[in-house]
Amino acid sequence: MEELGRKAMAGDIRAASRLIRNIEDDIPETNRAIRHIFPHTGRAHVVGITGSPGAGKSTITDQLIYTMRQREKTVGVLAVDPTSPFTGGALLGDRIRMLRHAEDQGVFVRSLATRGSMGGLSKAVGDGIHVLDVMGKDIILVETVGVGQQEVDIINHAHTVLVVLVPGMGDEIQAIKAGLMEIADIFVINKADRDGARKLYKETLNMLDSGHFPSGWRPPIMMLESCLEPHSFAAAVEQLCDKIEEHHRHLVENNQLQERATRKVITEINDALRSAILEPVLNELAATGEFDIMVKQLMAKETDPYSLAEEIAKRYMNK
Amino acid sequence: MDSIAKIKVLLGKTGLDSQNKKIRALARGLREVGDMEVIYTGLYRSLEEIVDESISNSVDVIGISVYNGLHMTVFPELKQRLAQRAGEKIIVFAEGFIPPQDQKVLVEAGTLARVFSPSASTESIIEWIQEAVNLE
């Protein structure tokens, strides 16, 4: 495992891929590899990109890769795809567009399927970022769908967060209120040539007007029009890239990068504790069949979840 | 709680071969199984792209659909490119129209692990993949 870590650090794509695969498969020894590379992490600028399905995240990511490569930055991409909660399977590869960078050694694009439960995703993303980081990527783009709690957790791993909105989805603003407002560093209104873009812009602006920004950074709103107009789209993404760099400078100059890094390690230790403490307990309960019994007890209203949890906690925590 | 490890499969098409109905259905079918993750590349991929995507995602299995008669070119080249990237252990299967005599040549040379005809059921392909990966 240390061997994989070492090879990944030397930029070996196959070793890095394998390592991420082991992270996904949640192979316990992977922790050893992470232990090996952890001291060397923290160099890359991690940019999170989130938004509803179909908002155009992959298209924007693809163009960002291109722009960043033009600026001679190496780029790693982690594209997080949800695993079906019903079957456990996943269909990845909605980033067909990004394949145009396949021949470029300075770009590494990786799908990450989200398995397991309870922060497992966040942990995998955190570790995946570490791998890309020690591979020496200057910028790591983490693309994730949606606006749920899990995504907010993922986004905690990022230094700069882009929230992609599109006109004509009424729930956008509601979703933002529900949590992404606090976490967005840059708003991107994509498909801004469509009806309703002005309205969405105004709504976002109003929302920002009523917010306050103790960090001194007020999230800008960037407008991107159709990617079918390659020249104007590329120019707009250039500006977006400028903003991303500007935000990074802001973090550095105001000592806020440290805060973001703190946010990241807090998330990581939370995830690690969960995987070291909670998961083994849950696995054991499931394996012994006790979990099913508890479910039945609850269905029959014989007890309540809190009493059960207390009982389990007493047993495992030696108190 | 079931095991978290999954079989990773890349499905795709290469060149100007656009008959993708079967491979799309297959992608859907594999996803439904539950113990597999599927990367579907879409149409018009170069072999270089397919190999790159396979290596960067550490897949166990590659399934390429070929309906344009270029199988005798496509698969040896795919295999060679995989070997160059230390991916020779990845199991490669084909789906599509491949005449029996060509099937024989490709399978005997170890270029392909298996060929499925267009009429092969999704279930039979799933079963085969699970077995092939477990044998590894």
Interface residues (C-beta under 8 A of the other chain):
Chain A: I13 R14 S17 R18 I20 R21 E24 D25 D26 I27 T83 S84 T87 G88 G89 A90 L91 L92 G93 I96 L99 A102 E103 F108 V109 R110 S111 A113 R115 G116 G120 L282 N283 A286 A287
Chain B: M1 D2 I4 A5 K6 K8 L10 A27 R28 L30 R31 E32 V33 G34 D35 M36 E37 V38 I39 Y40 T41 G42 R45 S46 E48 E49 D52 E53 I55 S56 N57 S58 R85 A86 G87
